[in-house]
Amino acid sequence: MWKLTLLVSLMLPFVTSCALGSNPTAQAPALAPVQAQTRIVDTSCDWVKAIYLVAADVDAISPFLAREIDDHNKAGVQHCGWGSPSSK
C-alpha cells in the first residue's frame, strides 16, 4: 500500500501540471525593450587642486615634471575655472 501512495504522491505534480498547463498556441506577451542611458558625472573639480611649487622645488624637478605640472594647472584653469596659478 505504501508503494501505491508513494507512486501517486510522486506522479500527482506531473499530472496536475499537464491539466493546468497553458495553451501551447498562445503567444507570450512581448516585453518592452529596456532603454539604458549612461550619465557621466564629473566630480574631478571637487577633489583635484592646482599644484603650487616653492622656490626650492623649482630647482629640484626635471623639465618633464615641470611641463606636466604646467599642463595640469592649465587644464584646471580651463576645465574647472581655477584662477591662474601664477596669480596666487
TAUR-V996778 format. One record per pair of residues at least 12 apart in sequence whose ideal C-beta (glycine too) atoms are under 10 Angstrom apart, sorted by the first residue. I is the first residue (numbers start at 1). J is the second residue. Records with the same first field share a line. If there is no record, write none. Layout:
I->J ; J
This chain:
42->79 ; 80
44->75 ; 76 ; 79 ; 80
45->76 ; 79 ; 80 ; 81 ; 82
46->80
48->72 ; 75 ; 76 ; 79 ; 80 ; 82
49->72 ; 73 ; 76 ; 80 ; 82
50->69 ; 72 ; 73 ; 74 ; 76 ; 77 ; 80 ; 82 ; 83 ; 84 ; 85 ; 88
51->65 ; 68 ; 69 ; 70 ; 72 ; 73 ; 76 ; 85
52->69 ; 73 ; 85 ; 88
53->65 ; 66 ; 69 ; 85
57->69
69->85
70->85
72->85
73->85 ; 86
